């Protein structure tokens, strides 16, 4: 694509009227990658986001609708900020611009850093998009206790339990942790895990930022 400034449409899969929350992932990316011009939008009527097959099914047509709107507005790429990569495959079939998923980006970067990958997410099993890429190098997937949606991560107990789960992954032999929920970007837990648990951690939103930045080269 070779664009000095890349116009990105960022899709949040959790409904919110809080502008700071809506724009948080975009602001993080723009702080790291100044070449990215990001507009963030969220899908309607899903205040708990995507956390199981049913909520992902409900979200799919909403994600595709937003993705098409972004392309029609002249965006250069679409980023779906969810580690399950909902709608990524479908959107790539109908859009002419690149569609980037947080989960596949995270898994790909994790593979470049280690051989035994653990996934820390909010579901009992790792997102399918990540499992497909990690293959046999996926050692284990865990979810913190009492964390069932991305909202649960925004509590002191949720963050504490995420750190406990990260230690479990390290103790299981993992040499890299891939964060299987973009809500973990929102609470900025990557550095806490690296410092307190002592293991390399890949943040899904920031990993996608690397891919988007590549499009500007």
Phi, psi and omega in degrees: 000320172053055178247128180299317175242119184261123178273115187246132171264115183257126181254119171267135185262015175239127183285131179206150172254002178278108185296323179296316178295315180303316187269001188298313181296321178296318180293323177298315181294318180293330176292327180273325185231087185299341180286351181267128173253111192244131170246125182256137174225156176238155178284155182274157167061032174222071185295342177255007176070214179246123181217005175197180184298322183293315180291330177290320179297319178295325185283333189307306181296330179290320179295315181296323178297315179294320180298318179294322177299317180297317179296319180295332179279357177094017177292152180271339181200158176240135176242119177266107188275070178206133185289347176279354183053043181296128177082357183297309181298315182294319181294324180295337180282336186246347179256152177267342182267160179298143175238119185251135178250144182293320184293312180294325177295315181297314181297319182295317178293321179302320180294335179279350184249342183201177182247340181235102189259134172248144179248127177250111184223201182243010177236161184297328178241155180294151177306138184304324181298327179280319179301318182299320182281318184289326177055228184289348180275359172277112183275316186196149174234134179226158173234139180298148176299143177063020175243108183242340176223167180299333180295329181294339179288340184276025177239157179299320180292322179298317180293320179299315181292330177294322178293322177296318179294324178296320178297323178299320179296317179297317181294339179274000176103005180289143176251353175215140173250127174259124182282114186268029176203128181287348173296339178285340170289318181302321180267001175053054185270350184305308183295324179298317180294314182299319183283320186270333182257331178077057181207149178290141182229136177250121178274128186295319181292315181292326176296319177296326177300323177299319180293317179296319179298324179301328180293344180270351186285000000 
